[in-house]
């Protein structure tokens, strides 16, 4: 869903600019789909490889 490095995600979580993870077991985390979708929609729209995100 989000094509960025793990270190970027953790940096954004620490900065408070990415949804808070939910613990799923001793070593695992997950994210609420609704929060990820809301975060994605809040991001600036950019053109990638000649296509517009709105057309995806």
PDB file with SEQRES, HELIX, SHEET and CRYST1 records, atoms N, CA, C and O in Angstrom:
SEQRES   1 A   56  UNK UNK UNK UNK UNK UNK UNK UNK UNK UNK UNK UNK UNK          
SEQRES   2 A   56  UNK UNK UNK UNK UNK UNK UNK UNK UNK UNK UNK UNK UNK          
SEQRES   3 A   56  UNK UNK UNK UNK UNK UNK UNK UNK UNK UNK UNK UNK UNK          
SEQRES   4 A   56  UNK UNK UNK UNK UNK UNK UNK UNK UNK UNK UNK UNK UNK          
SEQRES   5 A   56  UNK UNK UNK UNK                                              
HELIX    1 AA1 UNK A    6  UNK A   15  1                                  10    
HELIX    2 AA2 UNK A   33  UNK A   42  1                                  10    
HELIX    3 AA3 UNK A   53  UNK A   55  5                                   3    
SHEET    1 AA1 2 UNK A  22  UNK A  23  0                                        
SHEET    2 AA1 2 UNK A  29  UNK A  30 -1                                        
SHEET    1 AA2 2 UNK A  47  UNK A  48  0                                        
SHEET    2 AA2 2 UNK A  51  UNK A  52 -1                                        
CRYST1    1.000    1.000    1.000  90.00  90.00  90.00 P 1           1          
ATOM      1  N   UNK A   1       0.802  -1.205   0.000  1.00  0.00           N  
ATOM      2  CA  UNK A   1       0.000   0.000   0.000  1.00  0.00           C  
ATOM      3  C   UNK A   1       0.842   1.266   0.000  1.00  0.00           C  
ATOM      4  O   UNK A   1       0.517   2.249  -0.665  1.00  0.00           O  
ATOM      5  N   UNK A   2       1.921   1.221   0.754  1.00  0.00           N  
ATOM      6  CA  UNK A   2       2.803   2.387   0.850  1.00  0.00           C  
ATOM      7  C   UNK A   2       4.202   1.937   0.442  1.00  0.00           C  
ATOM      8  O   UNK A   2       4.824   1.125   1.127  1.00  0.00           O  
ATOM      9  N   UNK A   3       4.683   2.455  -0.654  1.00  0.00           N  
ATOM     10  CA  UNK A   3       5.984   2.025  -1.186  1.00  0.00           C  
ATOM     11  C   UNK A   3       7.106   2.946  -0.715  1.00  0.00           C  
ATOM     12  O   UNK A   3       7.646   3.739  -1.486  1.00  0.00           O  
ATOM     13  N   UNK A   4       7.438   2.823   0.556  1.00  0.00           N  
ATOM     14  CA  UNK A   4       8.560   3.568   1.132  1.00  0.00           C  
ATOM     15  C   UNK A   4       9.336   2.622   2.036  1.00  0.00           C  
ATOM     16  O   UNK A   4       8.856   1.538   2.370  1.00  0.00           O  
ATOM     17  N   UNK A   5      10.511   3.025   2.423  1.00  0.00           N  
ATOM     18  CA  UNK A   5      11.337   2.164   3.270  1.00  0.00           C  
ATOM     19  C   UNK A   5      10.763   2.060   4.683  1.00  0.00           C  
ATOM     20  O   UNK A   5      10.037   2.935   5.155  1.00  0.00           O  
ATOM     21  N   UNK A   6      11.113   0.971   5.325  1.00  0.00           N  
ATOM     22  CA  UNK A   6      10.692   0.753   6.711  1.00  0.00           C  
ATOM     23  C   UNK A   6      11.217   1.867   7.611  1.00  0.00           C  
ATOM     24  O   UNK A   6      10.518   2.324   8.516  1.00  0.00           O  
ATOM     25  N   UNK A   7      12.461   2.305   7.355  1.00  0.00           N  
ATOM     26  CA  UNK A   7      13.044   3.364   8.188  1.00  0.00           C  
ATOM     27  C   UNK A   7      12.275   4.677   8.029  1.00  0.00           C  
ATOM     28  O   UNK A   7      12.135   5.430   8.994  1.00  0.00           O  
ATOM     29  N   UNK A   8      11.778   4.957   6.831  1.00  0.00           N  
ATOM     30  CA  UNK A   8      10.967   6.170   6.624  1.00  0.00           C  
ATOM     31  C   UNK A   8       9.680   6.092   7.427  1.00  0.00           C  
ATOM     32  O   UNK A   8       9.279   7.065   8.066  1.00  0.00           O  
ATOM     33  N   UNK A   9       9.034   4.931   7.392  1.00  0.00           N  
ATOM     34  CA  UNK A   9       7.786   4.762   8.146  1.00  0.00           C  
ATOM     35  C   UNK A   9       8.034   4.974   9.634  1.00  0.00           C  
ATOM     36  O   UNK A   9       7.277   5.691  10.289  1.00  0.00           O  
ATOM     37  N   UNK A  10       9.090   4.357  10.182  1.00  0.00           N  
ATOM     38  CA  UNK A  10       9.379   4.523  11.608  1.00  0.00           C  
ATOM     39  C   UNK A  10       9.739   5.966  11.949  1.00  0.00           C  
ATOM     40  O   UNK A  10       9.379   6.462  13.016  1.00  0.00           O  
ATOM     41  N   UNK A  11      10.441   6.634  11.054  1.00  0.00           N  
ATOM     42  CA  UNK A  11      10.776   8.048  11.277  1.00  0.00           C  
ATOM     43  C   UNK A  11       9.498   8.883  11.313  1.00  0.00           C  
ATOM     44  O   UNK A  11       9.358   9.762  12.164  1.00  0.00           O  
ATOM     45  N   UNK A  12       8.565   8.617  10.398  1.00  0.00           N  
ATOM     46  CA  UNK A  12       7.300   9.360  10.356  1.00  0.00           C  
ATOM     47  C   UNK A  12       6.431   9.049  11.580  1.00  0.00           C  
ATOM     48  O   UNK A  12       5.763   9.938  12.109  1.00  0.00           O  
ATOM     49  N   UNK A  13       6.441   7.791  12.030  1.00  0.00           N  
ATOM     50  CA  UNK A  13       5.690   7.435  13.245  1.00  0.00           C  
ATOM     51  C   UNK A  13       6.236   8.245  14.418  1.00  0.00           C  
ATOM     52  O   UNK A  13       5.474   8.840  15.180  1.00  0.00           O  
ATOM     53  N   UNK A  14       7.557   8.262  14.555  1.00  0.00           N  
ATOM     54  CA  UNK A  14       8.207   9.004  15.649  1.00  0.00           C  
ATOM     55  C   UNK A  14       7.892  10.501  15.567  1.00  0.00           C  
ATOM     56  O   UNK A  14       7.747  11.166  16.593  1.00  0.00           O  
ATOM     57  N   UNK A  15       7.788  11.021  14.353  1.00  0.00           N  
ATOM     58  CA  UNK A  15       7.487  12.447  14.158  1.00  0.00           C  
ATOM     59  C   UNK A  15       5.996  12.748  14.302  1.00  0.00           C  
ATOM     60  O   UNK A  15       5.596  13.911  14.341  1.00  0.00           O  
ATOM     61  N   UNK A  16       5.175  11.698  14.380  1.00  0.00           N  
ATOM     62  CA  UNK A  16       3.733  11.901  14.518  1.00  0.00           C  
ATOM     63  C   UNK A  16       3.031  12.215  13.212  1.00  0.00           C  
ATOM     64  O   UNK A  16       1.922  12.751  13.216  1.00  0.00           O  
ATOM     65  N   UNK A  17       3.669  11.885  12.082  1.00  0.00           N  
ATOM     66  CA  UNK A  17       3.077  12.194  10.779  1.00  0.00           C  
ATOM     67  C   UNK A  17       2.597  10.953  10.035  1.00  0.00           C  
ATOM     68  O   UNK A  17       2.224  11.040   8.865  1.00  0.00           O  
ATOM     69  N   UNK A  18       2.603   9.802  10.700  1.00  0.00           N  
ATOM     70  CA  UNK A  18       2.146   8.543  10.106  1.00  0.00           C  
ATOM     71  C   UNK A  18       1.258   7.861  11.138  1.00  0.00           C  
ATOM     72  O   UNK A  18       1.470   8.039  12.337  1.00  0.00           O  
ATOM     73  N   UNK A  19       0.266   7.082  10.700  1.00  0.00           N  
ATOM     74  CA  UNK A  19      -0.616   6.416  11.665  1.00  0.00           C  
ATOM     75  C   UNK A  19       0.150   5.576  12.687  1.00  0.00           C  
ATOM     76  O   UNK A  19       1.189   4.991  12.381  1.00  0.00           O  
ATOM     77  N   UNK A  20      -0.377   5.531  13.883  1.00  0.00           N  
ATOM     78  CA  UNK A  20       0.225   4.763  14.971  1.00  0.00           C  
ATOM     79  C   UNK A  20       0.024   3.271  14.726  1.00  0.00           C  
ATOM     80  O   UNK A  20      -1.087   2.844  14.410  1.00  0.00           O  
ATOM     81  N   UNK A  21       1.081   2.472  14.868  1.00  0.00           N  
ATOM     82  CA  UNK A  21       0.936   1.029  14.666  1.00  0.00           C  
ATOM     83  C   UNK A  21       0.192   0.369  15.822  1.00  0.00           C  
ATOM     84  O   UNK A  21       0.127   0.898  16.932  1.00  0.00           O  
ATOM     85  N   UNK A  22      -0.368  -0.807  15.527  1.00  0.00           N  
ATOM     86  CA  UNK A  22      -1.067  -1.619  16.518  1.00  0.00           C  
ATOM     87  C   UNK A  22      -0.253  -2.895  16.694  1.00  0.00           C  
ATOM     88  O   UNK A  22       0.098  -3.545  15.709  1.00  0.00           O  
ATOM     89  N   UNK A  23       0.051  -3.260  17.933  1.00  0.00           N  
ATOM     90  CA  UNK A  23       0.819  -4.483  18.201  1.00  0.00           C  
ATOM     91  C   UNK A  23      -0.028  -5.709  17.872  1.00  0.00           C  
ATOM     92  O   UNK A  23      -1.192  -5.797  18.261  1.00  0.00           O  
ATOM     93  N   UNK A  24       0.576  -6.652  17.151  1.00  0.00           N  
ATOM     94  CA  UNK A  24      -0.085  -7.930  16.879  1.00  0.00           C  
ATOM     95  C   UNK A  24       0.886  -9.050  17.247  1.00  0.00           C  
ATOM     96  O   UNK A  24       1.496  -9.678  16.382  1.00  0.00           O  
ATOM     97  N   UNK A  25       1.007  -9.274  18.511  1.00  0.00           N  
ATOM     98  CA  UNK A  25       1.948 -10.278  18.982  1.00  0.00           C  
ATOM     99  C   UNK A  25       3.184  -9.624  19.561  1.00  0.00           C  
ATOM    100  O   UNK A  25       3.275  -8.402  19.682  1.00  0.00           O  
ATOM    101  N   UNK A  26       4.127 -10.469  19.914  1.00  0.00           N  
ATOM    102  CA  UNK A  26       5.334  -9.991  20.582  1.00  0.00           C  
ATOM    103  C   UNK A  26       6.212  -9.134  19.676  1.00  0.00           C  
ATOM    104  O   UNK A  26       6.776  -8.137  20.127  1.00  0.00           O  
ATOM    105  N   UNK A  27       6.335  -9.512  18.401  1.00  0.00           N  
ATOM    106  CA  UNK A  27       7.257  -8.807  17.514  1.00  0.00           C  
ATOM    107  C   UNK A  27       6.588  -8.145  16.316  1.00  0.00           C  
ATOM    108  O   UNK A  27       7.268  -7.488  15.527  1.00  0.00           O  
ATOM    109  N   UNK A  28       5.296  -8.297  16.161  1.00  0.00           N  
ATOM    110  CA  UNK A  28       4.644  -7.771  14.966  1.00  0.00           C  
ATOM    111  C   UNK A  28       3.830  -6.515  15.218  1.00  0.00           C  
ATOM    112  O   UNK A  28       3.353  -6.270  16.326  1.00  0.00           O  
ATOM    113  N   UNK A  29       3.684  -5.727  14.162  1.00  0.00           N  
ATOM    114  CA  UNK A  29       2.816  -4.556  14.204  1.00  0.00           C  
ATOM    115  C   UNK A  29       1.970  -4.543  12.940  1.00  0.00           C  
ATOM    116  O   UNK A  29       2.311  -5.170  11.937  1.00  0.00           O  
ATOM    117  N   UNK A  30       0.877  -3.828  13.008  1.00  0.00           N  
ATOM    118  CA  UNK A  30      -0.001  -3.639  11.854  1.00  0.00           C  
ATOM    119  C   UNK A  30      -0.554  -2.223  11.943  1.00  0.00           C  
ATOM    120  O   UNK A  30      -0.336  -1.512  12.924  1.00  0.00           O  
ATOM    121  N   UNK A  31      -1.265  -1.836  10.908  1.00  0.00           N  
ATOM    122  CA  UNK A  31      -1.875  -0.514  10.874  1.00  0.00           C  
ATOM    123  C   UNK A  31      -3.344  -0.664  10.528  1.00  0.00           C  
ATOM    124  O   UNK A  31      -3.718  -1.552   9.762  1.00  0.00           O  
ATOM    125  N   UNK A  32      -4.177   0.199  11.088  1.00  0.00           N  
ATOM    126  CA  UNK A  32      -5.597   0.187  10.750  1.00  0.00           C  
ATOM    127  C   UNK A  32      -5.751   0.680   9.319  1.00  0.00           C  
ATOM    128  O   UNK A  32      -5.242   1.739   8.952  1.00  0.00           O  
ATOM    129  N   UNK A  33      -6.462  -0.109   8.516  1.00  0.00           N  
ATOM    130  CA  UNK A  33      -6.637   0.223   7.109  1.00  0.00           C  
ATOM    131  C   UNK A  33      -7.251   1.603   6.939  1.00  0.00           C  
ATOM    132  O   UNK A  33      -6.814   2.373   6.084  1.00  0.00           O  
ATOM    133  N   UNK A  34      -8.255   1.925   7.739  1.00  0.00           N  
ATOM    134  CA  UNK A  34      -8.920   3.227   7.607  1.00  0.00           C  
ATOM    135  C   UNK A  34      -7.955   4.380   7.872  1.00  0.00           C  
ATOM    136  O   UNK A  34      -8.044   5.422   7.222  1.00  0.00           O  
ATOM    137  N   UNK A  35      -7.029   4.201   8.826  1.00  0.00           N  
ATOM    138  CA  UNK A  35      -6.049   5.251   9.118  1.00  0.00           C  
ATOM    139  C   UNK A  35      -5.025   5.387   7.994  1.00  0.00           C  
ATOM    140  O   UNK A  35      -4.614   6.497   7.655  1.00  0.00           O  
ATOM    141  N   UNK A  36      -4.612   4.251   7.415  1.00  0.00           N  
ATOM    142  CA  UNK A  36      -3.685   4.313   6.279  1.00  0.00           C  
ATOM    143  C   UNK A  36      -4.336   4.996   5.081  1.00  0.00           C  
ATOM    144  O   UNK A  36      -3.715   5.834   4.427  1.00  0.00           O  
ATOM    145  N   UNK A  37      -5.583   4.640   4.796  1.00  0.00           N  
ATOM    146  CA  UNK A  37      -6.289   5.257   3.669  1.00  0.00           C  
ATOM    147  C   UNK A  37      -6.436   6.761   3.876  1.00  0.00           C  
ATOM    148  O   UNK A  37      -6.263   7.543   2.941  1.00  0.00           O  
ATOM    149  N   UNK A  38      -6.756   7.160   5.101  1.00  0.00           N  
ATOM    150  CA  UNK A  38      -6.881   8.585   5.412  1.00  0.00           C  
ATOM    151  C   UNK A  38      -5.535   9.289   5.234  1.00  0.00           C  
ATOM    152  O   UNK A  38      -5.480  10.393   4.693  1.00  0.00           O  
ATOM    153  N   UNK A  39      -4.446   8.654   5.688  1.00  0.00           N  
ATOM    154  CA  UNK A  39      -3.108   9.228   5.536  1.00  0.00           C  
ATOM    155  C   UNK A  39      -2.752   9.370   4.057  1.00  0.00           C  
ATOM    156  O   UNK A  39      -2.236  10.407   3.642  1.00  0.00           O  
ATOM    157  N   UNK A  40      -3.021   8.341   3.265  1.00  0.00           N  
ATOM    158  CA  UNK A  40      -2.721   8.379   1.833  1.00  0.00           C  
ATOM    159  C   UNK A  40      -3.483   9.512   1.160  1.00  0.00           C  
ATOM    160  O   UNK A  40      -2.914  10.244   0.349  1.00  0.00           O  
ATOM    161  N   UNK A  41      -4.755   9.663   1.484  1.00  0.00           N  
ATOM    162  CA  UNK A  41      -5.570  10.726   0.884  1.00  0.00           C  
ATOM    163  C   UNK A  41      -5.094  12.118   1.297  1.00  0.00           C  
ATOM    164  O   UNK A  41      -5.327  13.092   0.582  1.00  0.00           O  
ATOM    165  N   UNK A  42      -4.429  12.212   2.450  1.00  0.00           N  
ATOM    166  CA  UNK A  42      -3.950  13.517   2.919  1.00  0.00           C  
ATOM    167  C   UNK A  42      -2.641  13.940   2.244  1.00  0.00           C  
ATOM    168  O   UNK A  42      -2.239  15.100   2.331  1.00  0.00           O  
ATOM    169  N   UNK A  43      -1.989  13.003   1.577  1.00  0.00           N  
ATOM    170  CA  UNK A  43      -0.705  13.280   0.926  1.00  0.00           C  
ATOM    171  C   UNK A  43      -0.921  14.091  -0.350  1.00  0.00           C  
ATOM    172  O   UNK A  43      -1.960  13.957  -0.998  1.00  0.00           O  
ATOM    173  N   UNK A  44       0.047  14.927  -0.715  1.00  0.00           N  
ATOM    174  CA  UNK A  44      -0.073  15.694  -1.961  1.00  0.00           C  
ATOM    175  C   UNK A  44      -0.155  14.763  -3.168  1.00  0.00           C  
ATOM    176  O   UNK A  44       0.513  13.730  -3.222  1.00  0.00           O  
ATOM    177  N   UNK A  45      -0.965  15.140  -4.109  1.00  0.00           N  
ATOM    178  CA  UNK A  45      -1.090  14.362  -5.350  1.00  0.00           C  
ATOM    179  C   UNK A  45       0.065  14.729  -6.270  1.00  0.00           C  
ATOM    180  O   UNK A  45       0.321  15.906  -6.525  1.00  0.00           O  
ATOM    181  N   UNK A  46       0.748  13.723  -6.758  1.00  0.00           N  
ATOM    182  CA  UNK A  46       1.861  13.962  -7.678  1.00  0.00           C  
ATOM    183  C   UNK A  46       1.692  13.072  -8.904  1.00  0.00           C  
ATOM    184  O   UNK A  46       0.957  12.084  -8.878  1.00  0.00           O  
ATOM    185  N   UNK A  47       2.372  13.434  -9.958  1.00  0.00           N  
ATOM    186  CA  UNK A  47       2.324  12.639 -11.178  1.00  0.00           C  
ATOM    187  C   UNK A  47       3.505  11.671 -11.188  1.00  0.00           C  
ATOM    188  O   UNK A  47       4.653  12.081 -11.022  1.00  0.00           O  
ATOM    189  N   UNK A  48       3.215  10.384 -11.383  1.00  0.00           N  
ATOM    190  CA  UNK A  48       4.241   9.351 -11.397  1.00  0.00           C  
ATOM    191  C   UNK A  48       4.291   8.686 -12.764  1.00  0.00           C  
ATOM    192  O   UNK A  48       3.275   8.185 -13.245  1.00  0.00           O  
ATOM    193  N   UNK A  49       5.434   8.677 -13.380  1.00  0.00           N  
ATOM    194  CA  UNK A  49       5.641   7.969 -14.646  1.00  0.00           C  
ATOM    195  C   UNK A  49       4.571   8.284 -15.678  1.00  0.00           C  
ATOM    196  O   UNK A  49       4.109   7.391 -16.388  1.00  0.00           O  
ATOM    197  N   UNK A  50       4.180   9.533 -15.765  1.00  0.00           N  
ATOM    198  CA  UNK A  50       3.226   9.945 -16.783  1.00  0.00           C  
ATOM    199  C   UNK A  50       1.781   9.617 -16.483  1.00  0.00           C  
ATOM    200  O   UNK A  50       0.924   9.805 -17.346  1.00  0.00           O  
ATOM    201  N   UNK A  51       1.474   9.126 -15.276  1.00  0.00           N  
ATOM    202  CA  UNK A  51       0.081   8.854 -14.914  1.00  0.00           C  
ATOM    203  C   UNK A  51      -0.281   9.686 -13.702  1.00  0.00           C  
ATOM    204  O   UNK A  51       0.587  10.051 -12.909  1.00  0.00           O  
ATOM    205  N   UNK A  52      -1.536   9.980 -13.561  1.00  0.00           N  
ATOM    206  CA  UNK A  52      -2.033  10.759 -12.436  1.00  0.00           C  
ATOM    207  C   UNK A  52      -2.597   9.795 -11.403  1.00  0.00           C  
ATOM    208  O   UNK A  52      -3.332   8.876 -11.763  1.00  0.00           O  
ATOM    209  N   UNK A  53      -2.268   9.982 -10.121  1.00  0.00           N  
ATOM    210  CA  UNK A  53      -2.775   9.097  -9.060  1.00  0.00           C  
ATOM    211  C   UNK A  53      -4.283   8.996  -9.087  1.00  0.00           C  
ATOM    212  O   UNK A  53      -4.829   7.942  -8.759  1.00  0.00           O  
ATOM    213  N   UNK A  54      -4.976  10.058  -9.468  1.00  0.00           N  
ATOM    214  CA  UNK A  54      -6.436  10.033  -9.473  1.00  0.00           C  
ATOM    215  C   UNK A  54      -6.974   9.059 -10.510  1.00  0.00           C  
ATOM    216  O   UNK A  54      -8.116   8.614 -10.393  1.00  0.00           O  
ATOM    217  N   UNK A  55      -6.188   8.718 -11.514  1.00  0.00           N  
ATOM    218  CA  UNK A  55      -6.630   7.789 -12.548  1.00  0.00           C  
ATOM    219  C   UNK A  55      -6.385   6.334 -12.179  1.00  0.00           C  
ATOM    220  O   UNK A  55      -6.774   5.438 -12.929  1.00  0.00           O  
ATOM    221  N   UNK A  56      -5.762   6.085 -11.066  1.00  0.00           N  
ATOM    222  CA  UNK A  56      -5.458   4.709 -10.660  1.00  0.00           C  
ATOM    223  C   UNK A  56      -6.642   4.042 -10.052  1.00  0.00           C  
ATOM    224  O   UNK A  56      -6.560   2.880  -9.656  1.00  0.00           O  
TER     225      UNK A  56                                                      
END                                                                             
